[in-house]
């Protein structure tokens, strides 16, 4: 297996592990909340303490996956034949019109990615991550009829 395929496979496995960690932490938070609710029917299933206790592992996996993605971008690891459109079709003349050069597209996508990572890190440090996780957990379980 060539190096590029190996690195992309490793990155895919890392993102899958991140998703599984988030799922496992959500299940652990929910089961702990059910135990608390059994003792006190007025208690909330999702508590800040439980979310803080069980969310560190998926957050570490998420940050490691993001770091791996940034490293892959700087190492220029990508699929050999990407299916990303670099041109927009003008249907009036039936000719391909170039919108942004490939170098411009790479710079733009890298800039957007860096800004997104900066905002994720800022949100993590100001406590927004926990708020979003609590709201997402409540909405998800209410939607499927558990909460």
Long-range contacts (C-beta under 8 A, 24 or more apart in sequence): 4-77, 4-78, 4-79, 4-80, 7-72, 7-75, 7-77, 8-72, 8-77, 8-79, 10-68, 11-65, 11-68, 11-69, 11-72, 14-61, 14-64, 14-65, 14-68, 15-65, 17-61, 18-58, 18-61, 18-62, 18-64, 18-65, 21-57, 21-58, 21-61, 22-58, 22-62, 24-58, 25-54, 25-55, 25-57, 25-58, 26-137, 26-140, 28-54, 29-54, 29-55, 29-137, 30-137, 30-141, 30-146, 45-141, 45-147, 46-134, 46-137, 46-138, 46-147, 48-130, 48-134, 51-130, 51-133, 51-134, 51-137, 52-130, 55-129, 55-130, 55-133, 59-124, 59-129, 66-117, 66-120, 69-113, 70-113, 70-117, 73-110, 73-113
